[in-house]
Amino acid sequence: MIPCTGMPIKPEITQDVNWQQELASSFTRIQDFLEYVDLSRLYDHSLEHAGRQFSFRVTRHFASLIKKGDPTDPLLLQVLPSAAELQTHPDFSRDPLQDKQAYQGSGILQKYHGRALLISTAACAINCRYCFRRYFPYTSHQAARDKWSAAVEQIQASPHITEIILSGGDPLSLSNARLDDLLTQLQANPRLERLRIHTRLPVVLPDRVDSELLRVLGSVELPLAMVIHVNHPNELSSELHHALQALRGINITLLNQAVLLKGVNDNLEHQVSLCEELYASGVLPYYLHLLDKVAGSMHFEVSKQRARELHQAMAGRLPGYLLPRLVAEIPGSTSKIPV
């Protein structure tokens, strides 16, 4: 566990690294990645086939956290294409959450009262194999920069929207200048009360949290929450801890949402450790999601019964404020549904 020192939090990054160059150096060839993690023996053409259905991308930071030579490593299983992705099942679809039906135009999805989600970009730093938006039509459904004004105007015309959630893709894959522009435009809406950013980038590329990003986010006047995505305690690197401390230093509320994944984190000790170590880094566990049933991901599914048993066991080990809510997202519901 990363120790919580009790020292004052300083919102500073002592040395900026060009995160965009680091992102560009990510693994995009399965063979190169497997060679790096000493698992070349796992390569076969079925991996390439799966990687064509949903492209392969892993940052070098995330790859460095994978145990070399271990085919069961929980971080490896999240990112390595698998022949299991080629299987079909009638309960698993290309649009499991019916995002297309919730689409309002200009990159806006609205499912729940009072808040809307803005697809700000299609780009991600890492392609998780269970991603529920792996088939999302980003080309026609994202709020590209030239459409941000249309999205902002549409949000301003909606009297019941008081919170905007930036999603994607990953909104932190935007440059600092573009993100600043978008946040500035959104804040001009007097009805907005809160902003939220959903991101995995600090986890897989901690250098993304540079001094300019801290300046941009620190200048936001509305209450700002950041929901990161960590599934396993092995993802909580010292570099991520440092980045999270810097984000805390500019008064951002930090929350975590995880997905319950078979063979990855459906384990009591891993879940307890994750919640405790998140708190040591200043992050509150928020949601533990059942898998969204997107085509190609059924090998990750954990049964509801197993999920309930695991969550009950977690409740016996963790204080209430460290216990994430076990939820499922059901299309057409007015909120996430407790399991």
C-alpha positions in Angstrom: 0.0 0.0 0.0 1.2 3.5 -0.8 1.6 5.3 2.5 -0.5 8.4 3.3 2.1 10.7 4.9 -0.2 13.4 6.2 2.0 16.0 4.6 0.4 19.1 3.1 -0.7 18.5 -0.5 1.2 20.6 -3.1 -0.4 21.0 -6.5 2.8 20.9 -8.4 4.5 18.6 -10.9 8.3 19.1 -10.6 9.2 18.1 -14.2 6.9 18.0 -17.2 7.3 15.2 -19.7 5.9 15.5 -23.2 2.9 13.2 -22.7 1.9 13.4 -26.3 5.2 12.0 -27.4 4.9 9.3 -24.8 1.4 8.5 -26.0 2.6 8.3 -29.5 5.2 5.7 -28.4 2.4 3.3 -27.2 2.4 -0.3 -28.3 0.1 -0.7 -31.3 1.5 -4.0 -32.6 0.6 -7.1 -30.6 3.8 -8.9 -31.4 5.9 -6.0 -30.1 3.9 -5.8 -26.9 4.1 -9.6 -26.3 7.9 -9.4 -26.8 8.1 -6.6 -24.2 6.3 -8.6 -21.6 8.2 -11.8 -22.4 5.1 -13.6 -23.7 5.9 -14.0 -27.4 4.8 -17.6 -27.1 1.2 -16.5 -26.8 1.1 -14.9 -30.2 -1.2 -16.4 -32.9 -3.4 -15.1 -35.7 -6.6 -15.2 -33.7 -5.1 -12.3 -31.6 -4.6 -10.3 -34.8 -8.2 -11.1 -35.9 -9.5 -9.8 -32.6 -7.2 -6.8 -32.8 -8.7 -5.9 -36.1 -12.3 -6.0 -34.8 -11.2 -3.6 -32.0 -7.8 -2.1 -32.3 -5.0 -2.8 -30.0 -3.3 0.0 -28.0 -1.3 0.0 -24.7 0.8 2.7 -23.2 4.3 1.9 -22.2 3.6 2.9 -18.6 0.8 0.4 -18.3 2.9 -2.2 -20.0 5.6 -1.6 -17.4 3.2 -2.6 -14.6 2.6 -6.0 -16.1 4.5 -8.9 -14.6 6.9 -10.2 -17.3 6.3 -13.8 -18.4 2.9 -14.2 -16.6 0.0 -15.0 -19.0 -2.5 -14.6 -16.1 -1.4 -11.1 -15.1 -4.6 -9.1 -14.3 -3.4 -6.1 -16.2 -2.4 -8.1 -19.2 -5.8 -9.7 -19.4 -7.5 -6.3 -19.7 -5.6 -5.2 -22.8 -4.4 -8.3 -24.7 -6.8 -9.3 -27.6 -8.2 -12.8 -27.2 -9.7 -15.4 -29.4 -12.7 -15.4 -26.9 -13.6 -11.9 -28.4 -14.6 -13.7 -31.6 -17.4 -15.6 -29.9 -20.9 -14.5 -30.2 -23.8 -14.6 -27.7 -27.4 -13.3 -28.1 -27.2 -11.4 -24.8 -24.1 -9.5 -26.0 -24.6 -6.7 -28.5 -22.7 -3.8 -30.2 -24.7 -1.2 -28.3 -25.4 -2.8 -24.9 -26.5 0.5 -23.2 -28.5 1.8 -26.1 -26.3 4.9 -26.4 -27.7 5.5 -29.9 -31.2 6.0 -28.5 -29.9 8.4 -25.9 -28.0 10.5 -28.4 -29.3 14.1 -28.6 -27.0 15.3 -31.4 -23.8 17.4 -31.2 -22.0 14.7 -29.2 -24.5 14.8 -26.3 -26.0 11.7 -24.6 -28.7 12.1 -22.0 -30.0 9.2 -20.0 -30.5 10.7 -16.5 -32.3 13.7 -15.2 -30.3 16.9 -14.7 -27.1 15.7 -16.3 -25.8 15.0 -19.8 -22.7 13.4 -21.1 -20.6 15.0 -23.8 -18.5 12.8 -26.1 -15.6 15.2 -26.5 -13.3 12.9 -28.4 -12.9 9.5 -29.8 -9.3 9.1 -28.7 -8.2 6.8 -25.9 -4.7 6.1 -24.6 -5.4 2.4 -24.1 -8.0 0.1 -25.6 -9.4 -2.1 -22.8 -10.9 -5.2 -24.3 -14.1 -5.0 -22.3 -14.9 -1.4 -23.4 -18.6 -1.0 -23.9 -18.0 1.7 -26.5 -15.8 -0.4 -28.7 -18.4 -0.2 -31.5 -19.6 3.3 -30.8 -19.9 5.4 -34.1 -17.5 8.2 -32.9 -17.1 9.7 -36.4 -20.7 10.9 -36.5 -21.4 11.2 -32.7 -18.6 13.1 -31.1 -18.5 16.8 -30.3 -15.5 17.7 -32.4 -14.0 21.1 -31.9 -15.9 22.7 -34.7 -19.1 21.4 -33.2 -18.4 22.4 -29.6 -20.3 25.7 -30.1 -23.4 23.7 -31.3 -23.1 21.4 -28.2 -22.7 24.3 -25.8 -25.7 26.1 -27.4 -27.8 22.9 -27.1 -26.8 22.5 -23.5 -27.7 26.1 -22.7 -31.1 25.6 -24.3 -31.8 22.7 -22.0 -33.2 24.2 -18.7 -32.9 20.9 -16.7 -29.2 20.2 -17.3 -27.1 21.3 -14.4 -24.2 18.9 -14.7 -22.0 18.0 -17.7 -19.9 14.9 -17.8 -17.0 14.9 -20.2 -16.4 11.5 -21.7 -15.2 9.9 -24.9 -12.9 8.2 -25.7 -11.0 10.0 -23.0 -11.4 13.8 -22.6 -7.8 14.1 -21.2 -6.5 12.9 -24.6 -7.5 16.4 -25.7 -4.6 18.9 -25.7 -4.6 21.3 -22.8 -5.5 24.2 -25.1 -8.5 22.3 -26.5 -9.7 21.2 -23.1 -9.3 24.7 -21.8 -11.4 26.0 -24.7 -14.2 23.5 -24.0 -14.3 24.1 -20.3 -14.4 27.8 -20.8 -17.3 27.6 -23.1 -19.2 25.2 -20.8 -18.7 27.5 -17.8 -20.4 30.4 -19.6 -23.7 28.5 -19.0 -25.2 30.1 -15.8 -27.4 27.0 -15.2 -24.5 24.6 -14.8 -23.7 23.7 -11.2 -21.1 21.0 -11.6 -18.6 19.5 -14.1 -17.3 16.0 -14.2 -14.5 14.3 -16.1 -14.4 10.6 -16.7 -10.9 9.5 -17.5 -8.4 6.6 -17.5 -5.5 8.6 -18.7 -3.9 9.4 -15.4 -3.8 5.7 -14.6 -2.3 4.5 -17.9 -0.2 7.7 -18.6 0.4 9.6 -15.3 2.6 12.1 -17.1 -0.6 13.5 -18.6 -1.1 15.4 -15.4 1.4 18.1 -16.2 1.6 21.7 -14.9 -0.5 23.1 -17.7 -3.3 20.7 -17.1 -3.2 21.6 -13.4 -3.5 25.2 -14.4 -6.4 24.5 -16.8 -8.3 22.4 -14.3 -7.4 24.7 -11.4 -9.0 27.7 -13.2 -12.4 26.0 -13.4 -14.7 27.9 -11.1 -17.5 25.3 -10.9 -17.2 22.3 -8.6 -15.1 19.8 -10.5 -15.1 16.0 -10.0 -12.8 13.6 -11.8 -13.8 9.9 -12.0 -10.8 7.7 -12.7 -10.9 4.1 -13.8 -8.8 1.6 -11.8 -9.7 -2.0 -11.8 -6.8 -3.6 -9.9 -4.4 -2.5 -7.2 -1.4 -3.2 -9.5 -2.5 -0.2 -11.6 -1.8 2.1 -8.6 1.7 3.1 -9.4 3.8 5.6 -7.5 3.6 7.9 -10.6 -0.2 7.7 -10.4 -0.1 8.5 -6.7 2.0 11.6 -7.4 -0.4 12.7 -10.1 -3.5 12.2 -7.9 -1.9 14.2 -5.1 -1.4 17.1 -7.5 -5.0 16.9 -8.6 -6.1 16.9 -5.0 -4.1 20.0 -4.5 -6.3 22.0 -6.8 -9.4 20.8 -5.0 -10.7 18.3 -7.5 -13.0 15.6 -6.0 -11.5 12.3 -7.0 -13.6 9.2 -7.4 -13.0 5.7 -8.8 -15.2 3.4 -10.9 -14.2 -0.1 -11.6 -15.6 -2.9 -13.7 -15.9 -6.4 -12.1 -14.0 -8.7 -14.5 -13.6 -12.4 -14.3 -10.1 -13.5 -13.8 -9.0 -9.9 -13.2 -10.5 -8.6 -10.0 -13.2 -11.0 -8.9 -11.2 -11.6 -5.8 -11.9 -10.4 -2.3 -8.3 -9.5 -1.4 -7.8 -7.6 -4.6 -11.0 -5.6 -4.1 -10.2 -4.8 -0.5 -6.6 -3.8 -1.4 -7.9 -1.6 -4.3 -10.3 0.3 -2.1 -7.8 0.9 0.7 -5.0 1.9 -1.7 -7.3 4.3 -3.6 -8.1 6.0 -0.3 -4.4 6.3 0.5 -4.0 8.2 -2.8 -7.0 10.5 -2.0 -9.6 8.7 -4.1 -13.0 7.5 -2.9 -14.3 4.2 -4.4 -17.5 5.2 -6.2 -18.9 2.4 -8.4 -18.1 -1.3 -9.0 -19.9 -2.0 -12.2 -21.2 -5.3 -13.5 -19.9 -5.9 -17.0 -21.8 -4.0 -19.8 -22.7 -6.8 -22.2 -20.8 -5.6 -25.3 -20.1 -8.1 -28.0 -16.7 -9.7 -27.6 -16.5 -9.4 -23.8 -18.5 -12.3 -22.5 -15.4 -14.1 -21.2 -15.1 -11.3 -18.6 -18.6 -11.7 -17.2 -19.1 -12.4 -13.5 -22.5 -13.7 -12.5 -24.8 -11.5 -10.4 -24.8 -14.1 -7.6 -21.0 -14.1 -7.5 -20.9 -10.3 -7.6 -23.3 -10.1 -4.7 -21.4 -12.6 -2.6 -18.1 -10.7 -3.3 -19.6 -7.3 -2.4 -21.1 -8.7 0.8 -17.7 -10.0 1.8 -16.2 -6.6 0.9 -18.7 -5.0 3.3 -17.4 -7.2 6.1 -13.9 -6.0 5.5 -14.2 -2.3 4.6 -15.7 0.8 6.4 -18.8 2.0 4.6 -17.1 5.0 3.1 -14.6 2.8 1.3 -17.2 0.4 -0.1 -18.1 1.1 -3.7 -21.7 0.7 -4.8 -22.2 -2.4 -6.8 -24.3 -1.4 -9.8 -25.5 -2.3 -13.3 -26.5 0.0 -16.0 -29.9 -1.0 -17.5 -31.0 0.8 -20.7 -34.0 2.9 -20.1 -33.6 3.2 -16.3 -33.5 6.6 -14.6 -30.3 5.8 -12.7 -27.6 3.1 -12.2 -29.3 0.1 -10.6 -28.0 -1.4 -7.3 -27.3 -5.1 -7.7 
